[in-house]
């Protein structure tokens, strides 16, 4: 059964636009379609999933090879080719939170560095100064909400990086695109490393940091058109700025924990 998708006045039932010969000139809706059935619904669903998967795979492949170029392409107008950078960022953070919780990576790392939950409890009980109590509160917040804090840190960090590279002519939104793509994919790389460490039973946090650092430098070198030497110094400064941003975000959470509200 054929259904006419334009009414008698010639208006598209989908968007209210004017009909073309076979399709709406505004939204691309067919002028005539068959009555919806289960087969058609399944077909559309499969095609939609495959199209989304193709875009995801294309984006991840491009980010693996040259993350800085992906960001440049996106801000230059190639926004249908790749998945949205903010979406990638939030999805990667969610995946990382799940993997860290599953593998117990934070607890293992803190134990290896002498900052286990038991150690924190001992310090808390023996706290004779405000500084010790603040350090205990900070370690608790980091161990509990580290990945969630990244969501609050990123906007401030991007602002600092924009100021750092102000002579390169990139605005805040463009730097945010770069950061979301780079951090998002770096998170996914971190997930693979975390799973590998969990399966092997060997937790070496520095390996993860080295991989992520190298990826960030590769991304910034292309995006900001930096030399190799300037890339290294730029990364060091960016890392310091990230620490500053993270501590600024930590202040209200640590204060709330120290005061007993968390």
Buried (B, 14 or more C-beta within 10 A) or exposed (E): EEEEBBEEEEBBEBEEBEBBEEBBEBEEBBBEBEEEEEEEEEEEEEEEEEEEEEBBEBBBEBBEEBBBBBBBBBBEEEEEEBBBBBEBBBBBBEBBBEBBEEBEBBBBBBBEEEBBEEBBEEBBEEBEEEEEBBBBBBBBBBBEBBBEBBEBBBEBBBBBBBEBBEEEEBEEEBBBBBBBBBBBBBBBBBBEBBBEBBEEEEBEBEEBEEBBBEBBBBBBBBBBEBEEEEBBEBBEBBEEBBEBBBEBBBEEBBBEBBEEEB
